[in-house]
Amino acid sequence: MSKSTDERGRIYLPKDVRERFGDQYRIVELPSHVALFPVDEDPMEGLRAAVGDAFAEGETEELKADAREAIAREVRAEADSRSHDGEE
């Protein structure tokens, strides 16, 4: 399917596409192209539907806290790595 933008940069998706995938999309910029990914109205429900029972035990806030902790660890590790690289 090929679409063009209008004078304001908008892309109009056909009704059958909106009915299949919904009205909300995440725009992802890749090195060679741009992709649209549908976003569920309730992303956690969409995630649970996609992965089955993997998150059945976890509450949304608990999952968010775990993700934030993991990101904080990655950021600290990256900062430590950069500070050690600057010392050499």
VENZI-V636118 format. One record per residue. OMEGA is omega as a letter, one per 20 degrees, with the letter a starting at -180 (none if undefined). Layout:
OMEGA
OMEGA
This chain:
r
r
r
r
r
a
r
r
a
r
r
r
r
a
a
r
r
r
r
a
r
a
a
a
r
r
a
r
r
a
a
a
r
a
r
r
r
r
r
r
r
a
r
r
r
r
r
r
a
a
r
a
a
a
a
a
a
r
a
a
r
r
r
r
r
a
r
r
r
r
r
r
r
a
r
r
r
r
r
r
a
a
r
r
r
a
a
none
